[in-house]
Amino acid sequence: MPIPDHPVRHLDLLIAAPSDPQGLLRWGDYHFARELQLALHRLGVSSRLLFRDSYRRQPEPAAGSGLLVLRGKFAPRNDWLACSSYAHKVAWLISWPLAPTPGELARYDLLLVASLQDRARIAAISGRPTHTLLQATAFGGRGRPQSVGGELLFVGSYRGVERPTVADFTRAGLPLKLIGEGWDEVGLKAAASTIANHELPRLYGQALAVLNDHHGAMADYGYLNNRVFDVLACGVPVITDAAPGCPKELEAGVIRHRRGDDPASTIRKADKLRSDHRCLAPVAAAVRDRHSFDARAVSLLEVLDVR
């Protein structure tokens, strides 16, 4: 339902993906931004997607427009931020928390931090108002858990460094379905190199559990990645190296597997949890109700309401 008389009626979303339509669908931040854009539209707020290779060539925004930078590894140029005519300039820090400099952060009017733990640090180094806004999912209601008996699943590419969670389970000889590129470099065979984003809920729903990992700074500074939300929204357990800042209502669906833990023991936990619909169904409902892009869009507009 549109929010009447909200001061922000248009919000541009700047993302790290390039504008090339051939490769755009392979960028996770494109899907993240697109779902947020749709949620904003449902609230009566129009938007444009801006891309890393073309944002400086876009027409000037209409008077009163806002800018939201989805800040991961990519940062817009400081001179462009300083000169652009947006009425509100906001960054949502969703990953790579050590990448932004104090000088960059100080150019925003407001900072949204996908970590309760890191909010105070960001406020201190930026001198700007900050709010906590966790990552989100659009998968609530899209994926239905199928009968127990599926296999472990990991979706992600080999990035030239060991991914410990994957390594633990493959070294233990446990069956693991891999979707991603580069795994042949370490002697592993992937079932597919890529998968369309809209196919993920179905794939998650077939799994016994889905493996997940965080890069070091995200775990250290309390940034819970959106795959945790995606998997739990499908009513399936997530096995993860860490769950920094995990909301309490989601904890029942999370199995932490740290380096040195016994993979067989972790699998037994997943088996038991996967068969307990009474445990996972409330978790999936909580994700749908509290951690959807619709919920995040409402929170975003609330903090932008500066009337």
Secondary structure, 3 states (H helix, E strand, C coil): CCCCCCCCCEEEEECCCCCCCCCHHHCHHHHHHHHHHHHHHHCCCEEEEECCCCHHHCCCCCCCCEEEEEECCCCCCHHHHHHCCCCEEEEEECCCCCCCCHHHHCCCCEEEECCCCCHHHHHHHHCCCEEECCCCECCCCCCCCCCCCCCEEEECCCCCCCCHHHHHHHHCCCCEEEECCCHHHHCCCCCECCCCHHHHHHHHHHCCEEEECCCHHHHHCCCCCHHHHHHHHCCCCEEECCCCCCCHHHHHHEEECCCCCCHHHHHHHHHHHHCCHHHHHHHHHHHHHHCEHHHHHHHHHHHHCCC
